[in-house]
Amino acid sequence: MNKSSQDYLLRFLVGGSILVLVYILSAVLPWKTLAGMFAAFPGVMAAAVILSGWRQGDGAAADTAQGSVYGMVGGLVCVIVTVLALSLGGYWLLALAAGLVAWLS
């Protein structure tokens, strides 16, 4: 298995494991808002920083972490638009679509 394949496999395992954990927490915890906070955990970002640092050193890991700020800001915009659309009485699927469009903008 080449390095690229190993990187993708590790990202899949780390990100997928975090998603499974978040799902379990959302099913078990009585406080759904708290479970939602775990859903915002930047698992993909963590995997990317780990892989960058492991393969290319501290500088590449720092660059990856700094670049993820843009993704986090986009995620915040997505959440704000989705919550706003839901609070205005929108359907959850349309609200989520609006949030994703805002994230892509």
GROMACS elastic network, one bead per residue, 0.5 to 0.9 nm:
[ bonds ]
;  ai    aj funct       b0    kb
    1     4     6  0.81904   500
    1     5     6  0.61205   500
    1     6     6  0.65508   500
    2     5     6  0.53984   500
    2     6     6  0.62875   500
    2     7     6  0.87389   500
    3     7     6  0.60880   500
    3     8     6  0.86848   500
    3    55     6  0.87741   500
    4     7     6  0.50651   500
    4     8     6  0.63411   500
    4     9     6  0.86253   500
    5     8     6  0.51885   500
    5     9     6  0.61196   500
    5    10     6  0.85789   500
    6     9     6  0.50482   500
    6    10     6  0.60640   500
    6    11     6  0.85531   500
    7    10     6  0.51805   500
    7    11     6  0.61592   500
    7    12     6  0.85325   500
    7    48     6  0.88512   500
    7    51     6  0.67208   500
    8    11     6  0.51257   500
    8    12     6  0.60639   500
    8    13     6  0.85786   500
    9    12     6  0.50531   500
    9    13     6  0.61239   500
    9    14     6  0.86190   500
   10    13     6  0.50702   500
   10    14     6  0.60465   500
   10    15     6  0.83198   500
   10    47     6  0.75292   500
   10    51     6  0.82052   500
   11    14     6  0.52736   500
   11    15     6  0.57885   500
   11    16     6  0.79966   500
   11    43     6  0.88943   500
   11    44     6  0.69088   500
   11    47     6  0.55339   500
   11    48     6  0.71302   500
   11    51     6  0.81587   500
   12    15     6  0.53390   500
   12    16     6  0.55799   500
   12    17     6  0.81370   500
   12    44     6  0.86670   500
   12    47     6  0.88068   500
   13    16     6  0.51724   500
   13    17     6  0.58289   500
   13    18     6  0.84886   500
   14    17     6  0.52288   500
   14    18     6  0.62870   500
   14    19     6  0.87380   500
   14    43     6  0.69959   500
   14    44     6  0.75452   500
   14    46     6  0.85396   500
   14    47     6  0.63467   500
   15    18     6  0.52246   500
   15    19     6  0.62906   500
   15    20     6  0.87634   500
   15    42     6  0.87941   500
   15    43     6  0.53189   500
   15    44     6  0.54184   500
   15    45     6  0.89108   500
   15    46     6  0.86353   500
   15    47     6  0.70760   500
   16    19     6  0.50446   500
   16    20     6  0.62065   500
   16    21     6  0.86035   500
   16    43     6  0.86395   500
   17    20     6  0.51343   500
   17    21     6  0.61851   500
   17    22     6  0.86406   500
   17    43     6  0.89286   500
   18    21     6  0.50330   500
   18    22     6  0.61476   500
   18    23     6  0.86121   500
   18    39     6  0.87087   500
   18    41     6  0.81961   500
   18    43     6  0.63159   500
   18    44     6  0.89179   500
   19    22     6  0.50908   500
   19    23     6  0.61992   500
   19    24     6  0.86615   500
   19    39     6  0.75708   500
   19    43     6  0.81997   500
   20    23     6  0.50945   500
   20    24     6  0.62203   500
   20    25     6  0.86177   500
   21    24     6  0.51086   500
   21    25     6  0.61397   500
   21    26     6  0.85885   500
   21    38     6  0.88500   500
   22    25     6  0.50453   500
   22    26     6  0.61028   500
   22    27     6  0.86181   500
   22    35     6  0.68228   500
   22    36     6  0.81156   500
   22    38     6  0.60148   500
   22    39     6  0.57828   500
   22    41     6  0.87998   500
   23    26     6  0.50901   500
   23    27     6  0.62447   500
   23    28     6  0.86578   500
   23    35     6  0.82150   500
   23    39     6  0.82003   500
   24    27     6  0.51144   500
   24    28     6  0.60817   500
   24    29     6  0.83779   500
   24    35     6  0.89853   500
   25    28     6  0.51139   500
   25    29     6  0.55963   500
   25    32     6  0.87719   500
   25    34     6  0.88336   500
   25    35     6  0.58083   500
   25    38     6  0.80937   500
   26    29     6  0.56645   500
   26    30     6  0.79859   500
   26    31     6  0.80973   500
   26    32     6  0.61152   500
   26    33     6  0.87125   500
   26    34     6  0.81425   500
   26    36     6  0.72005   500
   26    38     6  0.86054   500
   26    39     6  0.86799   500
   27    30     6  0.79936   500
   27    32     6  0.83972   500
   27    35     6  0.84119   500
   28    31     6  0.88574   500
   28    35     6  0.88695   500
   29    32     6  0.65433   500
   29    34     6  0.78112   500
   29    35     6  0.67421   500
   30    33     6  0.89470   500
   30    34     6  0.86530   500
   30    35     6  0.86462   500
   31    34     6  0.54649   500
   31    35     6  0.66705   500
   31    36     6  0.89048   500
   32    36     6  0.61841   500
   32    37     6  0.87465   500
   33    37     6  0.64011   500
   33    38     6  0.89609   500
   34    37     6  0.50914   500
   34    38     6  0.68056   500
   34    39     6  0.89490   500
   35    38     6  0.52311   500
   35    39     6  0.65514   500
   36    40     6  0.68014   500
   37    40     6  0.54568   500
   37    41     6  0.72711   500
   38    41     6  0.53236   500
   39    42     6  0.83835   500
   40    43     6  0.85547   500
   40    75     6  0.86294   500
   41    44     6  0.86273   500
   41    45     6  0.89673   500
   42    45     6  0.52487   500
   42    46     6  0.62463   500
   42    47     6  0.87565   500
   42    72     6  0.83533   500
   43    46     6  0.50724   500
   43    47     6  0.62259   500
   43    48     6  0.86138   500
   44    47     6  0.50934   500
   44    48     6  0.61494   500
   44    49     6  0.86530   500
   45    48     6  0.50411   500
   45    49     6  0.61696   500
   45    50     6  0.85509   500
   45    64     6  0.80793   500
   45    65     6  0.72717   500
   45    68     6  0.66906   500
   46    49     6  0.51879   500
   46    50     6  0.61116   500
   46    51     6  0.85905   500
   46    65     6  0.83284   500
   47    50     6  0.50937   500
   47    51     6  0.61210   500
   47    52     6  0.84967   500
   48    51     6  0.51970   500
   48    52     6  0.59897   500
   48    53     6  0.84773   500
   48    61     6  0.79042   500
   48    64     6  0.70197   500
   48    65     6  0.82236   500
   49    52     6  0.50767   500
   49    53     6  0.60035   500
   49    54     6  0.83606   500
   49    60     6  0.80443   500
   49    62     6  0.75205   500
   49    63     6  0.86390   500
   49    64     6  0.58840   500
   49    65     6  0.61540   500
   50    53     6  0.52712   500
   50    54     6  0.59713   500
   50    55     6  0.85083   500
   50    61     6  0.70261   500
   51    55     6  0.58879   500
   51    56     6  0.80178   500
   51    61     6  0.77736   500
   52    55     6  0.53371   500
   52    56     6  0.54404   500
   52    57     6  0.66210   500
   52    58     6  0.78197   500
   52    59     6  0.86146   500
   52    60     6  0.55669   500
   52    62     6  0.85422   500
   52    63     6  0.88100   500
   52    64     6  0.71286   500
   53    56     6  0.54463   500
   53    58     6  0.51558   500
   53    59     6  0.75072   500
   53    60     6  0.61146   500
   53    62     6  0.80336   500
   53    64     6  0.89954   500
   54    57     6  0.59984   500
   54    58     6  0.81964   500
   54    61     6  0.82271   500
   55    60     6  0.86285   500
   56    59     6  0.75767   500
   56    60     6  0.57796   500
   56    61     6  0.75467   500
   57    60     6  0.57083   500
   57    61     6  0.64613   500
   57    62     6  0.88678   500
   58    61     6  0.50432   500
   58    62     6  0.61147   500
   58    63     6  0.86141   500
   59    62     6  0.51068   500
   59    63     6  0.62083   500
   59    64     6  0.86439   500
   60    63     6  0.50079   500
   60    64     6  0.61376   500
   60    65     6  0.85872   500
   61    64     6  0.51032   500
   61    65     6  0.61721   500
   61    66     6  0.86057   500
   62    65     6  0.50868   500
   62    66     6  0.60974   500
   62    67     6  0.85077   500
   63    66     6  0.51323   500
   63    67     6  0.60607   500
   63    68     6  0.85874   500
   64    67     6  0.51015   500
   64    68     6  0.62152   500
   65    68     6  0.51616   500
   65    69     6  0.70679   500
   66    69     6  0.56312   500
   66    70     6  0.81355   500
   67    70     6  0.60488   500
   67    71     6  0.75311   500
   68    71     6  0.50644   500
   68    72     6  0.62267   500
   68    73     6  0.86812   500
   69    72     6  0.50145   500
   69    73     6  0.62039   500
   69    74     6  0.85799   500
   70    73     6  0.51837   500
   70    74     6  0.62333   500
   70    75     6  0.86047   500
   71    75     6  0.61068   500
   71    76     6  0.86593   500
   71   103     6  0.86559   500
   72    76     6  0.62276   500
   72    77     6  0.86800   500
   73    76     6  0.50344   500
   73    77     6  0.63228   500
   73    78     6  0.86545   500
   73   103     6  0.86384   500
   74    77     6  0.50724   500
   74    78     6  0.61967   500
   74    79     6  0.87122   500
   74   102     6  0.78527   500
   74   104     6  0.75828   500
   74   105     6  0.85216   500
   75    79     6  0.62447   500
   75    80     6  0.86595   500
   75    99     6  0.88351   500
   75   100     6  0.87538   500
   75   103     6  0.63404   500
   76    79     6  0.51494   500
   76    80     6  0.61709   500
   76    81     6  0.86346   500
   76   103     6  0.82584   500
   77    80     6  0.51669   500
   77    81     6  0.61452   500
   77    82     6  0.84845   500
   77    99     6  0.72767   500
   77   100     6  0.89266   500
   77   102     6  0.65869   500
   77   103     6  0.60723   500
   78    81     6  0.53638   500
   78    82     6  0.60710   500
   78    83     6  0.85894   500
   78    96     6  0.81099   500
   78    98     6  0.78837   500
   78   100     6  0.57701   500
   78   101     6  0.78315   500
   78   102     6  0.57828   500
   78   104     6  0.86839   500
   79    82     6  0.51139   500
   79    83     6  0.60329   500
   79    84     6  0.84109   500
   79    96     6  0.85743   500
   79    99     6  0.63766   500
   79   100     6  0.87499   500
   79   103     6  0.87520   500
   80    83     6  0.52764   500
   80    84     6  0.60146   500
   80    85     6  0.85272   500
   80    99     6  0.74943   500
   81    84     6  0.50742   500
   81    85     6  0.60287   500
   81    86     6  0.85352   500
   81    95     6  0.75187   500
   81    96     6  0.82762   500
   81    98     6  0.67233   500
   81   100     6  0.86076   500
   81   102     6  0.70458   500
   81   103     6  0.89082   500
   82    85     6  0.51651   500
   82    86     6  0.61534   500
   82    87     6  0.85816   500
   82    92     6  0.82152   500
   82    94     6  0.86224   500
   82    96     6  0.53900   500
   82    97     6  0.79420   500
   82    98     6  0.64461   500
   82   100     6  0.81763   500
   83    86     6  0.50770   500
   83    87     6  0.60493   500
   83    88     6  0.86188   500
   83    95     6  0.74897   500
   83    96     6  0.86337   500
   83    99     6  0.83718   500
   84    87     6  0.50949   500
   84    88     6  0.63014   500
   84    89     6  0.89525   500
   84    90     6  0.88911   500
   84    95     6  0.80885   500
   85    88     6  0.52024   500
   85    89     6  0.68064   500
   85    90     6  0.55311   500
   85    91     6  0.81345   500
   85    92     6  0.83007   500
   85    94     6  0.81012   500
   85    95     6  0.50895   500
   85    96     6  0.82802   500
   85    98     6  0.76252   500
   85    99     6  0.82865   500
   86    89     6  0.52904   500
   86    91     6  0.66509   500
   86    92     6  0.63713   500
   86    94     6  0.87043   500
   86    95     6  0.58148   500
   86    96     6  0.86007   500
   87    90     6  0.70957   500
   89    92     6  0.88928   500
   90    93     6  0.83673   500
   90    94     6  0.67184   500
   90    95     6  0.60475   500
   91    94     6  0.54086   500
   91    95     6  0.60447   500
   91    96     6  0.85828   500
   92    96     6  0.60351   500
   92    97     6  0.85129   500
   93    96     6  0.51401   500
   93    97     6  0.61565   500
   93    98     6  0.86297   500
   94    98     6  0.61145   500
   94    99     6  0.85679   500
   95    98     6  0.50959   500
   95    99     6  0.62432   500
   95   100     6  0.87065   500
   96   100     6  0.61821   500
   96   101     6  0.85911   500
   97   100     6  0.51018   500
   97   101     6  0.61534   500
   97   102     6  0.85686   500
   98   101     6  0.51169   500
   98   102     6  0.61767   500
   98   103     6  0.86174   500
   99   102     6  0.50442   500
   99   103     6  0.61772   500
   99   104     6  0.87278   500
  100   104     6  0.62420   500
  100   105     6  0.86640   500
  101   104     6  0.51288   500
  101   105     6  0.62667   500
  102   105     6  0.51336   500
